[in-house]
Amino acid sequence: MAFYPKTISIVALVTLAIFVTAGTTNPPRSTQKFKNLKVLPQDITEKQLDSTMKAYNKALQVSCDFCHVKKTNITGIPSVSDTLDFPLDNGMKDYARKMIRLSIDINKNYFYSDTTIRPEFVNVVSCNTCHRGNPYPAHE
């Protein structure tokens, strides 16, 4: 049986490349856990999270940086890019969590009749119920 050095070398390099690539690729976003979710379910999908956040944006007519802060550099100065530090807590995010808990509690206690839907995703009462497109609800 004759061995061909070029063939063996190519097979070895391809095998090595496969192992190196497999070890360094990040898992898909859907299998990664989101950081610092305190009210929304830990097993929320990326699609559900994006949809929920977009609903908040629309109901309050705000952008993501209303609750999420920009990343800072080592000196504490916001970075030049508009990259947000989603897991970082601040006062507005804490207040938003209280409002989210309130709407979940109202929906769960008064409108939760379809047990195939998780209470966190029932939206009879939503941000828009009170905010009506404003960052802060009107005091009537």
Long-range contacts (C-beta under 8 A, 24 or more apart in sequence): 35-86, 35-87, 36-86, 36-87, 36-88, 36-89, 38-97, 39-97, 39-100, 39-101, 39-104, 39-120, 40-100, 40-120, 41-118, 41-120, 48-121, 55-123, 55-126, 55-127, 56-96, 56-127, 58-128, 59-126, 59-127, 59-128, 59-131, 59-133, 60-127, 60-131, 60-133, 60-134, 60-135, 61-133, 61-134, 61-135, 62-135, 66-92, 66-135, 67-92, 67-93, 67-96, 68-93, 99-127, 103-127, 103-129
